[in-house]
Every structure is written in C-alpha cells, then in structure tokens.
Amino acid sequence: MSRLDDTKNALIKVNVMKMQTLMTTTRVKVECPHCGEQQDGFYSNPAGGQYECDHWKQSYLVDPEADIEFG
C-alpha cells in the first residue's frame, strides 16, 4: 500500500459522519380534548395512555399513534 493510499484511508476515517442514537426531552405536554388546557408532567411518552384533566377532572385518552410536534 502506498503512502497516498494510507493518507486517503486516514482522511476517510476522519470524515465518517457520526450518528446520535439518543434524543432527550425535558417537557412533554398534551392538550386536553375537553377544555384545551395544556397538561404536563409526563415523564415518558403519553401515547396510548388514559389521563385525567388537571382542570376539569375528566378522563381522556391519548391516541397510541398521536403525532409529536417539536416547537
């Protein structure tokens, strides 16, 4: 292998794009379907769960396939 090949291989290794496999979030909120108030305090994905509105004390479900909006 030539010196030029060694240099090319070294550059290829340096320029390999790294991939992040973990995303973290600090705040998850769901809008109550009864009153529209923001419900928070979720420490995991609320999709598929049943919850009670903090404001009206009525139960609601979060669709298991609910979209997540980043804002």
DRENZA-980439 format. One record per atom (N, C-alpha, C, O, CB): atom name; x, y, z; residue in one letter. Coordinates in nm, 2 decimals. Glycine has a CB too. Example, Ala and Ser with C-alpha at 12.3 -4.5 7.8 and 13.67 -1.06 7.14 Angstrom:
2
NUDO:N:1.32:-0.57:0.78:A
NUDO:CA:1.23:-0.45:0.78:A
NUDO:C:1.32:-0.33:0.78:A
NUDO:O:1.42:-0.33:0.85:A
NUDO:CB:1.13:-0.45:0.90:A
NUDO:N:1.28:-0.22:0.71:S
NUDO:CA:1.37:-0.11:0.71:S
NUDO:C:1.29:0.00:0.79:S
NUDO:O:1.34:0.11:0.80:S
NUDO:CB:1.41:-0.06:0.57:S
//
This chain:
71
NUDO:N:0.08:-0.12:0.00:M
NUDO:CA:0.00:0.00:0.00:M
NUDO:C:0.09:0.12:0.00:M
NUDO:O:0.19:0.13:0.07:M
NUDO:CB:-0.10:0.00:0.12:M
NUDO:N:0.05:0.22:-0.08:S
NUDO:CA:0.14:0.34:-0.09:S
NUDO:C:0.11:0.44:0.02:S
NUDO:O:0.00:0.43:0.09:S
NUDO:CB:0.12:0.41:-0.23:S
NUDO:N:0.19:0.54:0.03:R
NUDO:CA:0.17:0.64:0.13:R
NUDO:C:0.05:0.72:0.10:R
NUDO:O:-0.02:0.76:0.19:R
NUDO:CB:0.29:0.73:0.14:R
NUDO:N:0.02:0.74:-0.03:L
NUDO:CA:-0.10:0.81:-0.07:L
NUDO:C:-0.23:0.74:-0.03:L
NUDO:O:-0.32:0.80:0.02:L
NUDO:CB:-0.10:0.83:-0.23:L
NUDO:N:-0.23:0.60:-0.05:D
NUDO:CA:-0.34:0.52:0.00:D
NUDO:C:-0.36:0.53:0.15:D
NUDO:O:-0.47:0.54:0.20:D
NUDO:CB:-0.32:0.38:-0.04:D
NUDO:N:-0.25:0.53:0.22:D
NUDO:CA:-0.26:0.55:0.37:D
NUDO:C:-0.33:0.68:0.41:D
NUDO:O:-0.41:0.69:0.49:D
NUDO:CB:-0.12:0.54:0.43:D
NUDO:N:-0.28:0.79:0.34:T
NUDO:CA:-0.34:0.92:0.36:T
NUDO:C:-0.49:0.92:0.33:T
NUDO:O:-0.57:0.98:0.41:T
NUDO:CB:-0.26:1.03:0.28:T
NUDO:N:-0.53:0.87:0.21:K
NUDO:CA:-0.67:0.86:0.18:K
NUDO:C:-0.75:0.79:0.28:K
NUDO:O:-0.86:0.83:0.32:K
NUDO:CB:-0.68:0.80:0.04:K
NUDO:N:-0.70:0.67:0.32:N
NUDO:CA:-0.77:0.59:0.42:N
NUDO:C:-0.79:0.67:0.55:N
NUDO:O:-0.89:0.66:0.62:N
NUDO:CB:-0.70:0.46:0.44:N
NUDO:N:-0.69:0.74:0.59:A
NUDO:CA:-0.69:0.82:0.72:A
NUDO:C:-0.80:0.93:0.70:A
NUDO:O:-0.87:0.95:0.80:A
NUDO:CB:-0.55:0.88:0.75:A
NUDO:N:-0.80:0.99:0.59:L
NUDO:CA:-0.90:1.10:0.57:L
NUDO:C:-1.04:1.04:0.57:L
NUDO:O:-1.13:1.11:0.62:L
NUDO:CB:-0.87:1.17:0.44:L
NUDO:N:-1.06:0.93:0.51:I
NUDO:CA:-1.19:0.87:0.50:I
NUDO:C:-1.24:0.84:0.65:I
NUDO:O:-1.35:0.86:0.68:I
NUDO:CB:-1.19:0.74:0.42:I
NUDO:N:-1.15:0.79:0.73:K
NUDO:CA:-1.19:0.75:0.87:K
NUDO:C:-1.22:0.88:0.95:K
NUDO:O:-1.31:0.88:1.03:K
NUDO:CB:-1.07:0.68:0.94:K
NUDO:N:-1.15:0.99:0.92:V
NUDO:CA:-1.17:1.11:0.99:V
NUDO:C:-1.31:1.17:0.95:V
NUDO:O:-1.38:1.23:1.03:V
NUDO:CB:-1.06:1.22:0.97:V
NUDO:N:-1.34:1.16:0.82:N
NUDO:CA:-1.47:1.22:0.77:N
NUDO:C:-1.59:1.14:0.78:N
NUDO:O:-1.69:1.17:0.72:N
NUDO:CB:-1.44:1.26:0.63:N
NUDO:N:-1.58:1.02:0.85:V
NUDO:CA:-1.70:0.94:0.87:V
NUDO:C:-1.80:1.02:0.95:V
NUDO:O:-1.77:1.06:1.06:V
NUDO:CB:-1.67:0.80:0.93:V
NUDO:N:-1.93:1.03:0.90:M
NUDO:CA:-2.03:1.10:0.98:M
NUDO:C:-2.07:1.02:1.10:M
NUDO:O:-2.11:0.90:1.08:M
NUDO:CB:-2.15:1.14:0.89:M
NUDO:N:-2.07:1.07:1.21:K
NUDO:CA:-2.12:1.00:1.33:K
NUDO:C:-2.27:1.02:1.35:K
NUDO:O:-2.33:1.11:1.30:K
NUDO:CB:-2.05:1.05:1.46:K
NUDO:N:-2.34:0.92:1.41:M
NUDO:CA:-2.48:0.92:1.43:M
NUDO:C:-2.52:0.92:1.58:M
NUDO:O:-2.46:0.84:1.65:M
NUDO:CB:-2.54:0.80:1.36:M
NUDO:N:-2.61:1.01:1.61:Q
NUDO:CA:-2.66:1.01:1.75:Q
NUDO:C:-2.78:0.91:1.76:Q
NUDO:O:-2.86:0.92:1.67:Q
NUDO:CB:-2.70:1.15:1.80:Q
NUDO:N:-2.78:0.83:1.86:T
NUDO:CA:-2.89:0.74:1.87:T
NUDO:C:-2.99:0.76:1.99:T
NUDO:O:-3.08:0.68:2.02:T
NUDO:CB:-2.84:0.60:1.88:T
NUDO:N:-2.97:0.88:2.06:L
NUDO:CA:-3.05:0.91:2.17:L
NUDO:C:-3.09:1.05:2.16:L
NUDO:O:-3.02:1.14:2.14:L
NUDO:CB:-2.97:0.89:2.30:L
NUDO:N:-3.22:1.07:2.19:M
NUDO:CA:-3.28:1.21:2.20:M
NUDO:C:-3.34:1.22:2.33:M
NUDO:O:-3.40:1.13:2.39:M
NUDO:CB:-3.38:1.24:2.08:M
NUDO:N:-3.32:1.34:2.40:T
NUDO:CA:-3.38:1.36:2.53:T
NUDO:C:-3.48:1.48:2.52:T
NUDO:O:-3.46:1.57:2.44:T
NUDO:CB:-3.27:1.38:2.63:T
NUDO:N:-3.57:1.48:2.60:T
NUDO:CA:-3.66:1.60:2.61:T
NUDO:C:-3.69:1.63:2.76:T
NUDO:O:-3.67:1.54:2.84:T
NUDO:CB:-3.80:1.56:2.54:T
NUDO:N:-3.72:1.75:2.78:T
NUDO:CA:-3.74:1.79:2.92:T
NUDO:C:-3.89:1.82:2.95:T
NUDO:O:-3.92:1.84:3.07:T
NUDO:CB:-3.65:1.91:2.96:T
NUDO:N:-3.97:1.83:2.85:R
NUDO:CA:-4.10:1.87:2.87:R
NUDO:C:-4.20:1.80:2.77:R
NUDO:O:-4.18:1.82:2.65:R
NUDO:CB:-4.12:2.02:2.86:R
NUDO:N:-4.29:1.73:2.81:V
NUDO:CA:-4.39:1.67:2.73:V
NUDO:C:-4.53:1.72:2.77:V
NUDO:O:-4.56:1.72:2.89:V
NUDO:CB:-4.39:1.51:2.73:V
NUDO:N:-4.61:1.78:2.68:K
NUDO:CA:-4.74:1.83:2.71:K
NUDO:C:-4.84:1.77:2.62:K
NUDO:O:-4.81:1.74:2.50:K
NUDO:CB:-4.74:1.99:2.70:K
NUDO:N:-4.96:1.76:2.67:V
NUDO:CA:-5.08:1.71:2.59:V
NUDO:C:-5.19:1.81:2.61:V
NUDO:O:-5.21:1.85:2.73:V
NUDO:CB:-5.12:1.56:2.64:V
NUDO:N:-5.26:1.84:2.51:E
NUDO:CA:-5.38:1.93:2.52:E
NUDO:C:-5.50:1.85:2.55:E
NUDO:O:-5.53:1.75:2.48:E
NUDO:CB:-5.40:2.01:2.39:E
NUDO:N:-5.57:1.89:2.66:C
NUDO:CA:-5.69:1.82:2.70:C
NUDO:C:-5.80:1.83:2.59:C
NUDO:O:-5.83:1.94:2.54:C
NUDO:CB:-5.75:1.87:2.83:C
NUDO:N:-5.86:1.72:2.54:P
NUDO:CA:-5.96:1.73:2.43:P
NUDO:C:-6.09:1.79:2.48:P
NUDO:O:-6.18:1.83:2.40:P
NUDO:CB:-5.98:1.60:2.37:P
NUDO:N:-6.11:1.80:2.62:H
NUDO:CA:-6.23:1.85:2.67:H
NUDO:C:-6.23:2.01:2.68:H
NUDO:O:-6.32:2.07:2.64:H
NUDO:CB:-6.26:1.80:2.81:H
NUDO:N:-6.12:2.06:2.73:C
NUDO:CA:-6.11:2.20:2.76:C
NUDO:C:-6.00:2.28:2.68:C
NUDO:O:-6.00:2.40:2.68:C
NUDO:CB:-6.10:2.23:2.90:C
NUDO:N:-5.90:2.20:2.63:G
NUDO:CA:-5.79:2.26:2.55:G
NUDO:C:-5.68:2.31:2.64:G
NUDO:O:-5.58:2.36:2.59:G
NUDO:CB:-5.85:2.38:2.48:G
NUDO:N:-5.69:2.29:2.77:E
NUDO:CA:-5.58:2.32:2.86:E
NUDO:C:-5.46:2.23:2.84:E
NUDO:O:-5.47:2.11:2.81:E
NUDO:CB:-5.62:2.32:3.01:E
NUDO:N:-5.34:2.28:2.85:Q
NUDO:CA:-5.22:2.20:2.84:Q
NUDO:C:-5.20:2.12:2.97:Q
NUDO:O:-5.20:2.18:3.08:Q
NUDO:CB:-5.09:2.30:2.81:Q
NUDO:N:-5.18:1.99:2.95:Q
NUDO:CA:-5.15:1.90:3.06:Q
NUDO:C:-5.00:1.87:3.05:Q
NUDO:O:-4.95:1.83:2.94:Q
NUDO:CB:-5.24:1.77:3.05:Q
NUDO:N:-4.93:1.88:3.16:D
NUDO:CA:-4.79:1.85:3.16:D
NUDO:C:-4.75:1.76:3.28:D
NUDO:O:-4.84:1.71:3.35:D
NUDO:CB:-4.70:1.97:3.16:D
NUDO:N:-4.63:1.73:3.29:G
NUDO:CA:-4.58:1.64:3.40:G
NUDO:C:-4.56:1.50:3.35:G
NUDO:O:-4.54:1.41:3.43:G
NUDO:CB:-4.68:1.64:3.51:G
NUDO:N:-4.56:1.48:3.22:F
NUDO:CA:-4.54:1.34:3.17:F
NUDO:C:-4.39:1.32:3.16:F
NUDO:O:-4.31:1.40:3.11:F
NUDO:CB:-4.60:1.33:3.02:F
NUDO:N:-4.34:1.20:3.21:Y
NUDO:CA:-4.20:1.17:3.21:Y
NUDO:C:-4.17:1.06:3.11:Y
NUDO:O:-4.06:1.01:3.11:Y
NUDO:CB:-4.16:1.13:3.35:Y
NUDO:N:-4.27:1.02:3.04:S
NUDO:CA:-4.25:0.92:2.93:S
NUDO:C:-4.35:0.96:2.82:S
NUDO:O:-4.43:1.05:2.84:S
NUDO:CB:-4.27:0.77:2.98:S
NUDO:N:-4.35:0.88:2.71:N
NUDO:CA:-4.44:0.91:2.60:N
NUDO:C:-4.58:0.88:2.65:N
NUDO:O:-4.61:0.76:2.68:N
NUDO:CB:-4.40:0.82:2.48:N
NUDO:N:-4.67:0.98:2.65:P
NUDO:CA:-4.81:0.95:2.69:P
NUDO:C:-4.90:0.88:2.59:P
NUDO:O:-5.01:0.85:2.62:P
NUDO:CB:-4.87:1.08:2.73:P
NUDO:N:-4.85:0.86:2.47:A
NUDO:CA:-4.93:0.80:2.37:A
NUDO:C:-4.98:0.66:2.41:A
NUDO:O:-4.91:0.58:2.46:A
NUDO:CB:-4.85:0.78:2.24:A
NUDO:N:-5.11:0.64:2.39:G
NUDO:CA:-5.18:0.51:2.43:G
NUDO:C:-5.23:0.51:2.57:G
NUDO:O:-5.28:0.41:2.61:G
NUDO:CB:-5.08:0.40:2.41:G
NUDO:N:-5.21:0.62:2.65:G
NUDO:CA:-5.25:0.62:2.79:G
NUDO:C:-5.38:0.68:2.81:G
NUDO:O:-5.43:0.76:2.73:G
NUDO:CB:-5.14:0.68:2.87:G
NUDO:N:-5.43:0.66:2.93:Q
NUDO:CA:-5.56:0.73:2.98:Q
NUDO:C:-5.52:0.83:3.09:Q
NUDO:O:-5.44:0.79:3.18:Q
NUDO:CB:-5.67:0.63:3.02:Q
NUDO:N:-5.57:0.95:3.09:Y
NUDO:CA:-5.53:1.05:3.18:Y
NUDO:C:-5.65:1.13:3.23:Y
NUDO:O:-5.76:1.12:3.17:Y
NUDO:CB:-5.42:1.14:3.13:Y
NUDO:N:-5.63:1.21:3.33:E
NUDO:CA:-5.74:1.29:3.38:E
NUDO:C:-5.69:1.44:3.37:E
NUDO:O:-5.58:1.47:3.41:E
NUDO:CB:-5.77:1.26:3.53:E
NUDO:N:-5.78:1.52:3.32:C
NUDO:CA:-5.76:1.66:3.30:C
NUDO:C:-5.73:1.73:3.44:C
NUDO:O:-5.82:1.71:3.53:C
NUDO:CB:-5.87:1.73:3.23:C
NUDO:N:-5.63:1.80:3.45:D
NUDO:CA:-5.60:1.87:3.58:D
NUDO:C:-5.70:1.98:3.61:D
NUDO:O:-5.73:2.00:3.73:D
NUDO:CB:-5.46:1.93:3.58:D
NUDO:N:-5.76:2.04:3.51:H
NUDO:CA:-5.85:2.15:3.52:H
NUDO:C:-6.00:2.10:3.55:H
NUDO:O:-6.06:2.14:3.64:H
NUDO:CB:-5.85:2.24:3.40:H
NUDO:N:-6.05:2.01:3.46:W
NUDO:CA:-6.19:1.97:3.47:W
NUDO:C:-6.21:1.83:3.53:W
NUDO:O:-6.32:1.79:3.56:W
NUDO:CB:-6.24:1.97:3.33:W
NUDO:N:-6.10:1.76:3.56:K
NUDO:CA:-6.11:1.63:3.62:K
NUDO:C:-6.18:1.53:3.54:K
NUDO:O:-6.24:1.43:3.59:K
NUDO:CB:-6.17:1.64:3.76:K
NUDO:N:-6.18:1.54:3.41:Q
NUDO:CA:-6.24:1.45:3.32:Q
NUDO:C:-6.13:1.36:3.25:Q
NUDO:O:-6.03:1.41:3.22:Q
NUDO:CB:-6.33:1.52:3.21:Q
NUDO:N:-6.16:1.23:3.23:S
NUDO:CA:-6.07:1.14:3.17:S
NUDO:C:-6.06:1.16:3.02:S
NUDO:O:-6.16:1.20:2.96:S
NUDO:CB:-6.10:1.00:3.21:S
NUDO:N:-5.95:1.13:2.97:Y
NUDO:CA:-5.93:1.13:2.82:Y
NUDO:C:-5.82:1.03:2.78:Y
NUDO:O:-5.74:1.00:2.87:Y
NUDO:CB:-5.90:1.28:2.77:Y
NUDO:N:-5.82:0.99:2.66:L
NUDO:CA:-5.72:0.90:2.60:L
NUDO:C:-5.63:0.98:2.51:L
NUDO:O:-5.67:1.07:2.45:L
NUDO:CB:-5.79:0.78:2.53:L
NUDO:N:-5.51:0.93:2.50:V
NUDO:CA:-5.41:0.98:2.40:V
NUDO:C:-5.39:0.87:2.30:V
NUDO:O:-5.36:0.76:2.33:V
NUDO:CB:-5.27:1.03:2.47:V
NUDO:N:-5.42:0.91:2.18:D
NUDO:CA:-5.41:0.81:2.07:D
NUDO:C:-5.27:0.74:2.07:D
NUDO:O:-5.17:0.81:2.08:D
NUDO:CB:-5.44:0.88:1.93:D
NUDO:N:-5.27:0.61:2.06:P
NUDO:CA:-5.14:0.54:2.05:P
NUDO:C:-5.05:0.59:1.94:P
NUDO:O:-4.93:0.57:1.95:P
NUDO:CB:-5.16:0.39:2.04:P
NUDO:N:-5.11:0.64:1.83:E
NUDO:CA:-5.03:0.69:1.72:E
NUDO:C:-5.03:0.84:1.71:E
NUDO:O:-5.01:0.90:1.60:E
NUDO:CB:-5.08:0.63:1.59:E
NUDO:N:-5.05:0.91:1.82:A
NUDO:CA:-5.05:1.05:1.83:A
NUDO:C:-4.92:1.11:1.77:A
NUDO:O:-4.81:1.06:1.80:A
NUDO:CB:-5.08:1.11:1.97:A
NUDO:N:-4.93:1.22:1.69:D
NUDO:CA:-4.82:1.29:1.64:D
NUDO:C:-4.75:1.37:1.75:D
NUDO:O:-4.81:1.41:1.84:D
NUDO:CB:-4.86:1.38:1.52:D
NUDO:N:-4.62:1.38:1.73:I
NUDO:CA:-4.54:1.46:1.83:I
NUDO:C:-4.50:1.59:1.75:I
NUDO:O:-4.43:1.57:1.65:I
NUDO:CB:-4.42:1.38:1.89:I
NUDO:N:-4.53:1.71:1.80:E
NUDO:CA:-4.48:1.83:1.74:E
NUDO:C:-4.37:1.89:1.82:E
NUDO:O:-4.38:1.90:1.94:E
NUDO:CB:-4.60:1.93:1.73:E
NUDO:N:-4.26:1.92:1.75:F
NUDO:CA:-4.15:1.99:1.82:F
NUDO:C:-4.16:2.14:1.79:F
NUDO:O:-4.18:2.18:1.68:F
NUDO:CB:-4.01:1.93:1.76:F
NUDO:N:-4.15:2.21:1.90:G
NUDO:CA:-4.17:2.36:1.88:G
NUDO:C:-4.08:2.44:1.96:G
NUDO:O:-4.09:2.56:1.95:G
NUDO:CB:-4.31:2.39:1.91:G
//
